[in-house]
Amino acid sequence: MRLQNNIQLDNNKVAKGGYALDIKLSKRGNALIAKFYGELDDHTVEYARQKIENEMIKPAVKNIILDFSNLTFMDSSGIGMIMGRYKKMEKISGKVAIACSNPQIIRLLNISGISSVIPLHPDINSAVKTLRGE
């Protein structure tokens, strides 16, 4: 979703150039769930990093689920953000899972090799079950 003149739309965060990203955070047990809406690219990735890391530092967070089902675009900056969160979780023996039903984003995750490191799931419930060992 690209916006003109840096106008804010539907409470999305708008970065320089009019690129929009919103992230809704919730928790299930010890898993932080980050639902992404909009575009994850070099204009919005710093917002994503900060928002997730502010929650990752809390002791109750052991695992992270990144839900990209409502993401409309991702570039290599998004791939870097994913790997950065993965490495941080790995240091504390945590796990990362990705929930995504968007074929374009799934294709990017497969081509980039992310899917060989972080498990992909069709939805959040499937990701939660895997992180719980079910």
Helices and strands as residue ranges (DSSP letters): E 13-15, E 19-28, E 31-40, H 45-56, E 63-74, H 76-91, E 95-99, H 103-112, H 114-117, E 120-121, H 124-132
